[in-house]
Amino acid sequence: MRGALQYKGLISIRKEGINELVKEIKKIENHNEKISRTLEEISDNLASGIWLKNTEFMVVNYQSKPIVWKSIILAKLSEFKLLWSSLYGKDHDKLYDPSITEFRIKIGIIKNQILLLTSNHPSNISSDLLNQLVSVVVKLSEIEQQRFYADGGKSTEQFDANGDEIENIIDELIEHIESNYNAVSDGSN
C-alpha cells in the first residue's frame, strides 16, 4: 500500500502537466496561425508593392543579360502605351478625377524604371537607342508633372500632345529594338 501512496502525487502532477501541455500546444498553434497570416500579408504586400517601392529591384544584374534587358525595356515601353490608352484615353474628364494622381504615379514609376534600365544597359546597346530612351524619360517626367489651368483647354491639349509624342517615340523605339533583336542579343551592335 505504501508503494501506491508513493506515486499518488505523481498522478496528479501528471494530470496537471498534460492539461498545461495541451494549453501550451494550443497557444503555440494560435501563434503559428498568426505567424502564417502575417507571412501571407507580407507575401501579398511584396507581390503588389515591391516594384513600387524598389523599382531598381527588377533591373539589378540584368546588365549582363541583353535579352532579358531587351524584354524588360519593351515591357516598360508597352506599359506606358497601355496606360495612356486605357486609363486616360484622352478622356478630359479623367484629368479632374482623383484617379489621375494614381495614373501620374504609375507614369513616374515607369519613368524611373526606364531610367534605371537605361543606366544599367548592356554594353552593346547603341548610344542612339540610349538617347531615345532618355528622351522618353524626359517626356514622361514632363507629363507626370504637368499642371492644368483654366486656360480654355490649352494645358489639356498640351498634355495630350506630349502623351501622343511619347507614344510615337515609343512606337519607333519598339520597332527599332525588335528589328535589332539579334544585335541586342548577340552583341553585334
N, C-alpha and C positions, 0 to 999 in steps of 0.2 A: 504494500500500500504506500509505503514511503516513497517508492520509485515513481508512482503515479502522481503524487503530490509534488514531487520534484519537478516535473515537466508541466504542471498546471499553468504556471506563469508564462511559459514559452508559448503555449497555445494562444493565450490572449494577446501576447505581443505579436504573434504571427498573424492573427486576425486583423489587428490594427495595422500591421505592416502591409498586408495585402490591400486593405481599404485605402491606405495612404498611397500605396504604389499605383492603384487604379486612378486615384485623383491626380497624381503627378503625371501619369501617362495621358490622361485627358487634357491636362494643361499643356503638355508637350504637343499633343495633337492640335489643340487650338492655336498654339504659336506657329506650328507648321503651316496651318491653313492661312494664318495672317501673312506669314512669310511668302507663301505661294501667291496670294493675291497681290502683295506688294511687288513681287518679281514680275507678275503678269502686267501690272501697271507700268513698271519700269520698261518692260519689253515693248509695250504699246507706245509709250512716250518716245522711246528710242526710234521705233519704226516710223512714227509720224513726225518726229521733230529733229532727228539727227541732222538732216540736210539743212534745216532752217538755222540751227544754232552752230553747226560745224560744217559750213559749206566746203571747207578745204578737205574734209574727211574723204570725200569721194574722189579727189584728184591726187591724193598722195600716192607716190610711187608709180604713177602712170606715165611719167616722162619716158621710161624705158620701154613702154608698150604702145607703139604708134597706132596699132589697130584699135586698141581699147580707147586711146585718146580720141581718135577719129570718131568712134561711135558715140562717145560721151558728148563731144562738141556738137555733133549732128543732132543729138537728142536735145541738147540745151537750145540750139537754134530753132528746132522744130517746136519746142515747148513754148517759146515766145509766140510763134505764129499761131499756135493753137489757142493760147490765152488771148491774144489780140482779137482773133475772130470769134471765139466763143464767149469769153467773159465780158468783153467790151462790145465788139461787133459794131462799132460806130453808133451805138445807141446813146445819144447825148443825154438822155435822162439818167443813164447809169453814172454819169460824171458827178451827179449831185446825190447819189445814193451812198450810204456809208460803206457799202461793199467795195467802192472804188479804192479805199485805203488798202484793203486786202489785195486787190489787183496790183496796186503800186508796190506793195511789199513783195509780191511774187516777182514782179519785174526787177526789183532790186536784188532779189536772191539770184535770179537768172543772170543778171549783170555781174554780180560778184563771182558766180561760178564760171562764167565765160572768161572773166578777167584772170581767175586762178588757173584755168586751163590754158589760157594764152601764155601766162608767165611760166607755166610748168610744161611747156610744149616739148615734144621730141626734137632732137637736133636736126632732123631732116625736113622740118616744116619750113616752107618758104617764107621769107620776110614779107612778101606781098600778102600772103594769107594772114599772117600775124597782124599786119597793118589794118587789113579789112576787119579782123576780129576786134581790134582796139577801136576802130570806127563804130562798130556795133555797140561796144561797151559805152562809148561816149554818148551815142544817141539814146541808148537805154537810160542812161543817167539823166539826160535832158527830159525825157517824158516822165521818168519817175518823179522828178522834182517840179515839173511844170505846174504853174498856178493858173487858176481860171478866174477871169474877171467879167464883170458886167460890161462887156465891150462889143456888144452886138454879135457875139459868136466868133470873134477873131481868134481868141485864145483856144476855143474848141476846135476851130478849123486848123490852127497850128498844131494842136495835139494830134489830130487825125493825120495831117500831112507828115509829121515826124514819125508816127507809127507806121504809115504806109511806106515811108522811105526806109525805115528799118526792115520792114517786111521784104522790100525789093532787094536790099543789100543781102539779107539772109537768103533769099531765093538764089541769088548769084553765088553766094558762098557755098550753099548746099550743092549746087550744080558743080562748082569748082572742086569741092572736096570729093564728091562722088566720082567725078570724071578722073581725078588724080588719085583714086584709091590705091592703085599699085605703087604710085610714087610715095604715098604716105606709108604703105605697109612694108615696102622693100627697101626704102632708103634711097631711091634713085632721084629724088627731087632736091 
